[in-house]
Amino acid sequence: NSETWEQILETFKDRGCAVCGVKQNNYDQGHLKFGPYNENNIVPMCSSCNNWGQRYNLEFELRDGLRARPILIK
């Protein structure tokens, strides 16, 4: 819901895109992993990173706080 999304954006406000760190006004709701659409699986991503992840069938995981790294799916 929009309240949860706002909380996620607040968490990432100093980080920007969860993958590349670019800061912008609007973010895609990117999936970390293929699965549920909930606050544990959604992070703000710039369109480039979100499209890149979808194109190459990648998943991401959070590490060291707010860094997301790609996971190659075999």
Stockholm file with secondary structure:
# STOCKHOLM 1.0

chainA/1-74         NSETWEQILETFKDRGCAVCGVKQNNYDQGHLKFGPYNENNIVPMCSSCNNWGQRYNLEFELRDGLRARPILIK
#=GR chainA/1-74 SS CHHHHHHHHHHTTTTCSTTTCCCCSCCEEEESSSSCCSTTTEEEECHHHHHHHHHTTEEEEEETTTEEEEEECC
#=GC SS_cons        CHHHHHHHHHHTTTTCSTTTCCCCSCCEEEESSSSCCSTTTEEEECHHHHHHHHHTTEEEEEETTTEEEEEECC
//
